[in-house]
Structures are given as structure tokens and as C-alpha cells.
Amino acid sequence: MSIRPLTMSDKTDGPGNDTRVLTKTKTKTQRPPLYKVMLLNDDYTPMEFVVHVLERFFGLNHAQAFEIMLTVHKKGLAVVGVFSFEVAETKVAQVMDFARRHQHPLQCTMEKE
Ligand code: TYC
């Protein structure tokens, strides 16, 4: 909180005559946008392959990976993590490349949160 310094034109003689204005500066902290990374279901990618992808690229343990894989299988897609743009882009590229190299049609996409 700050107050403009007293100047010649301010009337401050007598009590209650200080007309200076108090100003409060709100500093808004900027957060970087976040991106959801999602896996999409398909009929051909083996379940074990998807579990492996989730463990390898998203640092999930086996139980967490299996649960998310099942969610994708049943619901069609699931968010597997939320990251900065650069990290999300890298994860999507890694998963798509790994799936392609193993000739599975697994799809991974990102979307602004
Ligand atoms: N639906 C696949 C199957 O029955 C399994 C699967 C799960 C595929 C998740 C993709 O992102 C996926 N083999």
C-alpha cells in the first residue's frame, strides 16, 4: 500500500483534511497454461502395451497404469496427465512414435486445459 507524497496543493491544515489518495497495487501472478494429455481407445492395441506405455512415459506404477488403461478401454479416452505445453508435446510425440514403431494404432493427443 502506498500514499502519494504530500505536495503544496494538498490542504492538510486542521484535522481530517488530508485528501491524499491511498493506492493499492495488486500483483497478479501469471500461471503458464496447462495441457491435458489423453490416450484414445482402439480395437487393436493390446492392453499390456498400453499399460507399458503408461508406466514408461507417464511414470505410473503398474496398478495405476492398469486402471487408466481400463478407463480408456471402457470410456473411449482418459486424461493420463497434465503438463506444460512443451512437456505435453514431448509425451505425445514419444507415445505416438513408440506405438508406430510397434505397429499399433494407439493414439495420444493433447488439449489445453
Ligand atoms: N481396446 C483395446 C483392446 O481391447 C485396449 C486399449 C486400451 C487400446 C486403451 C487403446 O488407449 C487404449 N485390446
Backbone and ligand atoms as CSV (ligand in chain L), in Angstrom:
chain,resi,resn,atom,element,x,y,z
A,1,MET,N,N,0.868,-1.191,0.000
A,1,MET,CA,C,0.000,0.000,0.000
A,1,MET,C,C,0.896,1.230,0.000
A,2,SER,N,N,0.550,2.241,-0.837
A,2,SER,CA,C,1.396,3.447,-0.875
A,2,SER,C,C,0.511,4.678,-0.858
A,3,ILE,N,N,1.096,5.770,-0.497
A,3,ILE,CA,C,0.363,7.046,-0.498
A,3,ILE,C,C,1.210,8.075,-1.229
A,4,ARG,N,N,0.531,8.834,-2.101
A,4,ARG,CA,C,1.224,9.875,-2.861
A,4,ARG,C,C,1.825,10.878,-1.871
A,5,PRO,N,N,3.041,11.314,-2.118
A,5,PRO,CA,C,3.662,12.250,-1.170
A,5,PRO,C,C,2.864,13.544,-1.073
A,6,LEU,N,N,2.970,14.211,0.052
A,6,LEU,CA,C,2.284,15.481,0.310
A,6,LEU,C,C,2.884,16.559,-0.586
A,7,THR,N,N,2.007,17.323,-1.294
A,7,THR,CA,C,2.501,18.417,-2.145
A,7,THR,C,C,1.911,19.734,-1.659
A,8,MET,N,N,2.392,20.824,-2.259
A,8,MET,CA,C,1.974,22.181,-1.863
A,8,MET,C,C,0.467,22.366,-1.983
A,9,SER,N,N,-0.149,21.703,-3.024
A,9,SER,CA,C,-1.581,21.925,-3.271
A,9,SER,C,C,-2.481,21.111,-2.340
A,10,ASP,N,N,-1.903,20.206,-1.519
A,10,ASP,CA,C,-2.733,19.438,-0.582
A,10,ASP,C,C,-3.126,20.309,0.611
A,11,LYS,N,N,-4.448,20.243,0.929
A,11,LYS,CA,C,-4.926,21.025,2.082
A,11,LYS,C,C,-4.877,20.118,3.309
A,12,THR,N,N,-3.899,20.351,4.153
A,12,THR,CA,C,-3.768,19.470,5.310
A,12,THR,C,C,-3.848,20.233,6.633
A,13,ASP,N,N,-4.270,21.517,6.558
A,13,ASP,CA,C,-4.359,22.271,7.808
A,13,ASP,C,C,-5.639,21.902,8.539
A,14,GLY,N,N,-5.503,21.563,9.754
A,14,GLY,CA,C,-6.663,21.161,10.556
A,14,GLY,C,C,-6.859,19.674,10.467
A,15,PRO,N,N,-7.580,19.088,11.443
A,15,PRO,CA,C,-7.789,17.634,11.466
A,15,PRO,C,C,-8.764,17.186,10.382
A,16,GLY,N,N,-8.550,16.009,9.818
A,16,GLY,CA,C,-9.463,15.415,8.846
A,16,GLY,C,C,-9.432,16.058,7.478
A,17,ASN,N,N,-8.397,16.810,7.186
A,17,ASN,CA,C,-8.354,17.479,5.878
A,17,ASN,C,C,-7.355,16.877,4.899
A,18,ASP,N,N,-6.777,15.749,5.244
A,18,ASP,CA,C,-5.810,15.107,4.329
A,18,ASP,C,C,-6.577,14.430,3.200
A,19,THR,N,N,-6.497,14.997,1.984
A,19,THR,CA,C,-7.279,14.480,0.843
A,19,THR,C,C,-6.451,13.587,-0.073
A,20,ARG,N,N,-5.243,13.231,0.352
A,20,ARG,CA,C,-4.423,12.361,-0.497
A,20,ARG,C,C,-5.079,10.977,-0.651
A,21,VAL,N,N,-4.798,10.322,-1.780
A,21,VAL,CA,C,-5.457,9.047,-2.108
A,21,VAL,C,C,-4.515,7.870,-1.848
A,22,LEU,N,N,-5.050,6.868,-1.147
A,22,LEU,CA,C,-4.280,5.642,-0.930
A,22,LEU,C,C,-4.430,4.759,-2.160
A,23,THR,N,N,-3.340,4.219,-2.670
A,23,THR,CA,C,-3.436,3.282,-3.802
A,23,THR,C,C,-2.846,1.945,-3.390
A,24,LYS,N,N,-3.519,0.883,-3.834
A,24,LYS,CA,C,-3.078,-0.462,-3.511
A,24,LYS,C,C,-2.762,-1.162,-4.832
A,25,THR,N,N,-1.591,-1.719,-4.945
A,25,THR,CA,C,-1.203,-2.392,-6.191
A,25,THR,C,C,-1.369,-3.900,-6.021
A,26,LYS,N,N,-2.289,-4.499,-6.816
A,26,LYS,CA,C,-2.483,-5.958,-6.801
A,26,LYS,C,C,-1.550,-6.570,-7.839
A,27,THR,N,N,-0.642,-7.393,-7.405
A,27,THR,CA,C,0.244,-8.079,-8.343
A,27,THR,C,C,-0.362,-9.429,-8.691
A,28,LYS,N,N,-0.789,-9.584,-9.961
A,28,LYS,CA,C,-1.391,-10.851,-10.414
A,28,LYS,C,C,-0.287,-11.764,-10.918
A,29,THR,N,N,-0.117,-12.920,-10.270
A,29,THR,CA,C,0.908,-13.847,-10.742
A,29,THR,C,C,0.372,-14.636,-11.938
A,30,GLN,N,N,1.140,-14.677,-13.005
A,30,GLN,CA,C,0.744,-15.359,-14.239
A,30,GLN,C,C,1.145,-16.824,-14.153
A,31,ARG,N,N,0.160,-17.729,-14.358
A,31,ARG,CA,C,0.478,-19.154,-14.404
A,31,ARG,C,C,0.518,-19.593,-15.851
A,32,PRO,N,N,1.489,-20.444,-16.224
A,32,PRO,CA,C,1.533,-20.903,-17.615
A,32,PRO,C,C,0.347,-21.822,-17.892
A,33,PRO,N,N,-0.177,-21.801,-19.135
A,33,PRO,CA,C,-1.296,-22.685,-19.454
A,33,PRO,C,C,-0.890,-24.150,-19.330
A,34,LEU,N,N,-1.846,-24.999,-18.960
A,34,LEU,CA,C,-1.553,-26.432,-18.830
A,34,LEU,C,C,-2.313,-27.209,-19.903
A,35,TYR,N,N,-1.757,-28.347,-20.249
A,35,TYR,CA,C,-2.326,-29.176,-21.328
A,35,TYR,C,C,-2.575,-30.597,-20.834
A,36,LYS,N,N,-3.794,-31.091,-21.114
A,36,LYS,CA,C,-4.145,-32.474,-20.776
A,36,LYS,C,C,-3.612,-33.372,-21.883
A,37,VAL,N,N,-2.954,-34.444,-21.480
A,37,VAL,CA,C,-2.544,-35.455,-22.461
A,37,VAL,C,C,-3.510,-36.628,-22.317
A,38,MET,N,N,-4.086,-37.062,-23.446
A,38,MET,CA,C,-5.105,-38.107,-23.438
A,38,MET,C,C,-4.720,-39.287,-24.317
A,39,LEU,N,N,-5.127,-40.467,-23.860
A,39,LEU,CA,C,-4.996,-41.673,-24.677
A,39,LEU,C,C,-6.379,-42.006,-25.215
A,40,LEU,N,N,-6.423,-42.466,-26.445
A,40,LEU,CA,C,-7.698,-42.840,-27.072
A,40,LEU,C,C,-7.771,-44.356,-27.226
A,41,ASN,N,N,-8.970,-44.863,-27.099
A,41,ASN,CA,C,-9.169,-46.308,-27.264
A,41,ASN,C,C,-9.138,-46.700,-28.746
A,42,ASP,N,N,-8.787,-47.921,-28.999
A,42,ASP,CA,C,-8.943,-48.521,-30.331
A,42,ASP,C,C,-9.147,-50.013,-30.103
A,43,ASP,N,N,-9.462,-50.738,-31.178
A,43,ASP,CA,C,-9.805,-52.165,-31.021
A,43,ASP,C,C,-8.600,-53.093,-31.147
A,44,TYR,N,N,-7.425,-52.557,-31.452
A,44,TYR,CA,C,-6.303,-53.432,-31.824
A,44,TYR,C,C,-5.088,-53.397,-30.899
A,45,THR,N,N,-4.815,-52.238,-30.295
A,45,THR,CA,C,-3.628,-52.151,-29.430
A,45,THR,C,C,-3.813,-53.065,-28.219
A,46,PRO,N,N,-2.853,-53.961,-27.957
A,46,PRO,CA,C,-3.009,-54.856,-26.798
A,46,PRO,C,C,-3.020,-54.079,-25.482
A,47,MET,N,N,-3.833,-54.563,-24.558
A,47,MET,CA,C,-3.931,-53.921,-23.245
A,47,MET,C,C,-2.568,-53.801,-22.569
A,48,GLU,N,N,-1.749,-54.864,-22.644
A,48,GLU,CA,C,-0.431,-54.852,-21.983
A,48,GLU,C,C,0.476,-53.772,-22.572
A,49,PHE,N,N,0.305,-53.508,-23.869
A,49,PHE,CA,C,1.123,-52.478,-24.500
A,49,PHE,C,C,0.767,-51.108,-23.937
A,50,VAL,N,N,-0.513,-50.857,-23.768
A,50,VAL,CA,C,-0.981,-49.569,-23.221
A,50,VAL,C,C,-0.491,-49.400,-21.775
A,51,VAL,N,N,-0.575,-50.480,-20.999
A,51,VAL,CA,C,-0.086,-50.437,-19.615
A,51,VAL,C,C,1.408,-50.097,-19.612
A,52,HIS,N,N,2.142,-50.725,-20.503
A,52,HIS,CA,C,3.582,-50.468,-20.598
A,52,HIS,C,C,3.868,-49.000,-20.949
A,53,VAL,N,N,3.104,-48.458,-21.898
A,53,VAL,CA,C,3.256,-47.053,-22.306
A,53,VAL,C,C,3.030,-46.121,-21.111
A,54,LEU,N,N,1.997,-46.418,-20.343
A,54,LEU,CA,C,1.664,-45.558,-19.196
A,54,LEU,C,C,2.754,-45.615,-18.117
A,55,GLU,N,N,3.341,-46.788,-17.927
A,55,GLU,CA,C,4.440,-46.927,-16.962
A,55,GLU,C,C,5.695,-46.212,-17.474
A,56,ARG,N,N,5.992,-46.441,-18.730
A,56,ARG,CA,C,7.245,-45.946,-19.308
A,56,ARG,C,C,7.284,-44.434,-19.500
A,57,PHE,N,N,6.201,-43.855,-20.029
A,57,PHE,CA,C,6.236,-42.430,-20.382
A,57,PHE,C,C,5.532,-41.522,-19.377
A,58,PHE,N,N,4.734,-42.106,-18.489
A,58,PHE,CA,C,3.998,-41.249,-17.553
A,58,PHE,C,C,4.311,-41.570,-16.098
A,59,GLY,N,N,5.288,-42.444,-15.898
A,59,GLY,CA,C,5.768,-42.732,-14.544
A,59,GLY,C,C,4.725,-43.322,-13.612
A,60,LEU,N,N,3.740,-44.001,-14.173
A,60,LEU,CA,C,2.717,-44.616,-13.314
A,60,LEU,C,C,3.179,-46.002,-12.855
A,61,ASN,N,N,2.730,-46.400,-11.657
A,61,ASN,CA,C,3.021,-47.774,-11.249
A,61,ASN,C,C,2.053,-48.718,-11.973
A,62,HIS,N,N,2.275,-50.018,-11.814
A,62,HIS,CA,C,1.512,-50.975,-12.621
A,62,HIS,C,C,0.001,-50.880,-12.357
A,63,ALA,N,N,-0.366,-50.736,-11.080
A,63,ALA,CA,C,-1.795,-50.673,-10.719
A,63,ALA,C,C,-2.460,-49.428,-11.301
A,64,GLN,N,N,-1.786,-48.278,-11.198
A,64,GLN,CA,C,-2.327,-47.020,-11.754
A,64,GLN,C,C,-2.441,-47.137,-13.273
A,65,ALA,N,N,-1.417,-47.700,-13.900
A,65,ALA,CA,C,-1.398,-47.834,-15.356
A,65,ALA,C,C,-2.529,-48.750,-15.824
A,66,PHE,N,N,-2.722,-49.837,-15.106
A,66,PHE,CA,C,-3.777,-50.790,-15.478
A,66,PHE,C,C,-5.154,-50.130,-15.353
A,67,GLU,N,N,-5.341,-49.366,-14.292
A,67,GLU,CA,C,-6.622,-48.693,-14.052
A,67,GLU,C,C,-6.935,-47.677,-15.158
A,68,ILE,N,N,-5.953,-46.875,-15.527
A,68,ILE,CA,C,-6.174,-45.877,-16.578
A,68,ILE,C,C,-6.411,-46.554,-17.920
A,69,MET,N,N,-5.657,-47.620,-18.191
A,69,MET,CA,C,-5.861,-48.367,-19.442
A,69,MET,C,C,-7.303,-48.871,-19.521
A,70,LEU,N,N,-7.805,-49.390,-18.394
A,70,LEU,CA,C,-9.188,-49.906,-18.377
A,70,LEU,C,C,-10.208,-48.788,-18.578
A,71,THR,N,N,-9.926,-47.616,-17.997
A,71,THR,CA,C,-10.812,-46.457,-18.193
A,71,THR,C,C,-10.887,-46.090,-19.674
A,72,VAL,N,N,-9.713,-46.053,-20.336
A,72,VAL,CA,C,-9.692,-45.739,-21.768
A,72,VAL,C,C,-10.479,-46.804,-22.541
A,73,HIS,N,N,-10.229,-48.054,-22.197
A,73,HIS,CA,C,-10.889,-49.177,-22.872
A,73,HIS,C,C,-12.409,-49.084,-22.748
A,74,LYS,N,N,-12.896,-48.711,-21.571
A,74,LYS,CA,C,-14.353,-48.670,-21.328
A,74,LYS,C,C,-14.996,-47.382,-21.786
A,75,LYS,N,N,-14.310,-46.246,-21.571
A,75,LYS,CA,C,-14.938,-44.935,-21.837
A,75,LYS,C,C,-14.528,-44.319,-23.168
A,76,GLY,N,N,-13.475,-44.849,-23.792
A,76,GLY,CA,C,-13.065,-44.313,-25.081
A,76,GLY,C,C,-11.842,-43.432,-25.006
A,77,LEU,N,N,-11.655,-42.764,-23.869
A,77,LEU,CA,C,-10.441,-41.955,-23.671
A,77,LEU,C,C,-10.282,-41.628,-22.197
A,78,ALA,N,N,-9.088,-41.197,-21.829
A,78,ALA,CA,C,-8.848,-40.731,-20.462
A,78,ALA,C,C,-7.668,-39.779,-20.452
A,79,VAL,N,N,-7.713,-38.848,-19.535
A,79,VAL,CA,C,-6.571,-37.950,-19.326
A,79,VAL,C,C,-5.519,-38.744,-18.546
A,80,VAL,N,N,-4.314,-38.769,-19.063
A,80,VAL,CA,C,-3.256,-39.529,-18.388
A,80,VAL,C,C,-2.265,-38.630,-17.654
A,81,GLY,N,N,-2.374,-37.320,-17.888
A,81,GLY,CA,C,-1.503,-36.379,-17.180
A,81,GLY,C,C,-1.758,-34.965,-17.649
A,82,VAL,N,N,-1.303,-33.997,-16.853
A,82,VAL,CA,C,-1.443,-32.573,-17.188
A,82,VAL,C,C,-0.049,-31.940,-17.084
A,83,PHE,N,N,0.353,-31.247,-18.166
A,83,PHE,CA,C,1.745,-30.772,-18.262
A,83,PHE,C,C,1.809,-29.406,-18.933
A,84,SER,N,N,2.986,-28.794,-18.888
A,84,SER,CA,C,3.251,-27.585,-19.676
A,84,SER,C,C,3.170,-27.972,-21.160
A,85,PHE,N,N,3.064,-26.974,-22.033
A,85,PHE,CA,C,2.950,-27.248,-23.467
A,85,PHE,C,C,4.103,-28.124,-23.961
A,86,GLU,N,N,5.315,-27.733,-23.605
A,86,GLU,CA,C,6.498,-28.454,-24.124
A,86,GLU,C,C,6.566,-29.896,-23.650
A,87,VAL,N,N,6.253,-30.119,-22.375
A,87,VAL,CA,C,6.305,-31.485,-21.841
A,87,VAL,C,C,5.189,-32.318,-22.472
A,88,ALA,N,N,3.983,-31.739,-22.583
A,88,ALA,CA,C,2.846,-32.460,-23.183
A,88,ALA,C,C,3.175,-32.858,-24.620
A,89,GLU,N,N,3.736,-31.914,-25.378
A,89,GLU,CA,C,4.101,-32.158,-26.780
A,89,GLU,C,C,5.106,-33.314,-26.872
A,90,THR,N,N,6.072,-33.323,-25.967
A,90,THR,CA,C,7.095,-34.371,-25.958
A,90,THR,C,C,6.476,-35.736,-25.643
A,91,LYS,N,N,5.593,-35.789,-24.640
A,91,LYS,CA,C,4.947,-37.062,-24.263
A,91,LYS,C,C,4.136,-37.611,-25.446
A,92,VAL,N,N,3.347,-36.733,-26.090
A,92,VAL,CA,C,2.525,-37.174,-27.228
A,92,VAL,C,C,3.418,-37.740,-28.327
A,93,ALA,N,N,4.506,-37.028,-28.631
A,93,ALA,CA,C,5.420,-37.482,-29.688
A,93,ALA,C,C,6.059,-38.823,-29.310
A,94,GLN,N,N,6.470,-38.965,-28.052
A,94,GLN,CA,C,7.105,-40.214,-27.604
A,94,GLN,C,C,6.137,-41.389,-27.722
A,95,VAL,N,N,4.888,-41.193,-27.271
A,95,VAL,CA,C,3.895,-42.282,-27.312
A,95,VAL,C,C,3.569,-42.643,-28.759
A,96,MET,N,N,3.326,-41.615,-29.594
A,96,MET,CA,C,2.966,-41.874,-30.994
A,96,MET,C,C,4.105,-42.596,-31.722
A,97,ASP,N,N,5.326,-42.196,-31.447
A,97,ASP,CA,C,6.480,-42.820,-32.091
A,97,ASP,C,C,6.647,-44.272,-31.631
A,98,PHE,N,N,6.499,-44.480,-30.330
A,98,PHE,CA,C,6.649,-45.831,-29.752
A,98,PHE,C,C,5.570,-46.765,-30.312
A,99,ALA,N,N,4.332,-46.268,-30.394
A,99,ALA,CA,C,3.224,-47.075,-30.917
A,99,ALA,C,C,3.459,-47.406,-32.401
A,100,ARG,N,N,3.888,-46.404,-33.149
A,100,ARG,CA,C,4.136,-46.608,-34.590
A,100,ARG,C,C,5.247,-47.647,-34.806
A,101,ARG,N,N,6.313,-47.536,-33.995
A,101,ARG,CA,C,7.428,-48.486,-34.133
A,101,ARG,C,C,6.997,-49.914,-33.835
A,102,HIS,N,N,5.978,-50.051,-32.972
A,102,HIS,CA,C,5.472,-51.397,-32.654
A,102,HIS,C,C,4.239,-51.749,-33.479
A,103,GLN,N,N,3.932,-50.912,-34.442
A,103,GLN,CA,C,2.825,-51.132,-35.389
A,103,GLN,C,C,1.473,-51.280,-34.706
A,104,HIS,N,N,1.272,-50.455,-33.656
A,104,HIS,CA,C,-0.039,-50.399,-33.004
A,104,HIS,C,C,-0.688,-49.053,-33.342
A,105,PRO,N,N,-2.024,-49.042,-33.488
A,105,PRO,CA,C,-2.695,-47.793,-33.891
A,105,PRO,C,C,-3.007,-46.841,-32.729
A,106,LEU,N,N,-2.425,-47.089,-31.573
A,106,LEU,CA,C,-2.675,-46.261,-30.381
A,106,LEU,C,C,-2.511,-44.770,-30.693
A,107,GLN,N,N,-3.487,-43.982,-30.234
A,107,GLN,CA,C,-3.464,-42.535,-30.456
A,107,GLN,C,C,-3.354,-41.788,-29.126
A,108,CYS,N,N,-2.509,-40.756,-29.145
A,108,CYS,CA,C,-2.303,-39.919,-27.967
A,108,CYS,C,C,-2.430,-38.471,-28.434
A,109,THR,N,N,-3.225,-37.683,-27.711
A,109,THR,CA,C,-3.435,-36.284,-28.115
A,109,THR,C,C,-3.311,-35.352,-26.906
A,110,MET,N,N,-3.223,-34.052,-27.200
A,110,MET,CA,C,-3.201,-33.078,-26.110
A,110,MET,C,C,-4.230,-31.987,-26.369
A,111,GLU,N,N,-4.643,-31.340,-25.278
A,111,GLU,CA,C,-5.705,-30.321,-25.366
A,111,GLU,C,C,-5.471,-29.337,-24.221
A,112,LYS,N,N,-5.629,-28.044,-24.529
A,112,LYS,CA,C,-5.458,-27.027,-23.484
A,112,LYS,C,C,-6.498,-27.229,-22.398
A,113,GLU,N,N,-6.064,-27.133,-21.143
A,113,GLU,CA,C,-6.951,-27.406,-20.005
A,113,GLU,C,C,-8.045,-26.336,-19.879
L,1,TYC,N1,N,-9.327,-51.684,-26.538
L,1,TYC,C1,C,-8.041,-52.330,-26.551
L,1,TYC,C2,C,-8.234,-53.858,-26.541
L,1,TYC,O1,O,-9.315,-54.323,-26.231
L,1,TYC,C3,C,-7.188,-51.931,-25.362
L,1,TYC,C4,C,-6.819,-50.483,-25.363
L,1,TYC,C5,C,-6.863,-49.740,-24.189
L,1,TYC,C6,C,-6.393,-49.838,-26.536
L,1,TYC,C7,C,-6.511,-48.412,-24.161
L,1,TYC,C8,C,-6.023,-48.495,-26.524
L,1,TYC,O2,O,-5.693,-46.485,-25.296
L,1,TYC,C9,C,-6.083,-47.791,-25.328
L,1,TYC,N2,N,-7.184,-54.591,-26.839
